[in-house]
């Protein structure tokens, strides 16, 4: 019995010395986070006043087990930054097949002055222009 335990310990030392890494198990509820790959971003201005702006975003994820988790939008001056995050079960075994997606994302543009605006969605950028202030008169 002692010889077997000693043999296992020597085997483990040998594997570590050879640079072989033995992965530790992941918890059952672990998730892997990431981002979608964005291919196109199109600005759609709805014919209304005040103006409404939606982004038509197309792209893909690397396999069918990956789900869109959150769509986060921030504005700094005239620049909008949109981040589309993903998550998947760390235990899931999925075939590596591109899974396309299309999303319509509204931007909060009410009250913005006339001018040029830029939008970046996971690194893909585009622009739009307001020819007048986007606010209802009093």
VENWODA-V962212 format. One record per pair of residues at least 6 apart in sequence whose C-alpha atoms are under 7 Angstrom apart, sorted by the first residue. I is the first residue (numbers start at 1). J is the second residue. D is the distance in whole Angstrom. If there is no record, write none. Layout:
BEGIN
i,j,d
I,J,D
I,J,D
END
This chain:
BEGIN
i,j,d
28,91,7
30,89,6
30,90,5
31,87,6
31,88,5
31,89,5
31,90,5
32,87,5
32,88,5
32,89,6
32,90,6
33,86,6
33,87,4
33,88,7
34,85,6
34,86,5
34,87,6
35,84,6
35,85,4
35,86,5
36,60,6
36,61,5
36,84,6
36,85,6
36,86,6
37,59,5
37,60,5
37,61,6
38,58,6
38,59,4
38,60,7
38,122,6
38,124,7
39,58,6
39,59,5
40,57,6
40,58,5
40,59,7
41,55,6
41,56,6
41,57,5
41,58,7
41,124,7
41,126,7
42,55,6
42,56,5
42,57,7
43,53,7
43,54,6
43,55,5
43,56,6
43,128,7
44,53,6
44,54,5
44,55,6
45,51,7
45,52,6
45,53,5
45,54,6
46,52,5
46,53,6
50,110,7
50,134,5
50,135,6
50,136,6
51,134,6
52,109,7
53,106,6
53,107,6
53,109,7
54,104,6
54,105,5
54,106,4
54,107,6
55,104,5
55,105,5
55,106,6
56,103,6
56,104,5
56,105,7
57,102,6
57,103,5
57,104,6
58,101,6
58,102,4
58,103,7
59,100,6
59,101,6
59,102,7
60,98,6
60,99,5
60,100,4
60,101,5
61,98,6
61,99,5
61,100,6
62,96,6
62,97,6
62,98,5
62,99,6
63,94,6
63,95,6
63,96,5
63,97,5
63,98,5
63,99,6
64,94,7
64,99,6
65,88,6
65,94,6
66,86,6
66,87,6
66,88,5
67,86,5
67,87,6
67,88,6
68,85,6
68,86,4
68,87,7
69,85,5
69,86,5
69,87,6
70,84,6
70,85,5
70,86,7
71,82,7
71,83,6
71,84,5
71,85,6
72,82,6
72,83,5
72,84,6
73,81,6
73,82,4
73,83,7
74,80,6
74,81,5
74,82,7
75,81,6
78,116,7
78,117,5
78,118,6
79,117,6
79,118,5
79,119,6
80,118,6
80,119,5
80,120,6
81,119,6
81,120,5
81,121,6
82,120,6
82,121,5
82,122,6
83,121,6
83,122,5
84,122,7
110,134,6
110,135,6
111,134,5
111,135,5
112,133,6
112,134,5
113,132,7
113,133,4
113,134,6
114,130,5
114,131,5
114,132,4
114,133,4
114,134,7
115,129,6
115,130,5
115,131,7
116,128,6
116,129,4
116,130,7
117,127,6
117,128,5
117,129,6
118,126,6
118,127,4
118,128,7
119,125,5
119,126,5
119,127,6
120,126,7
END
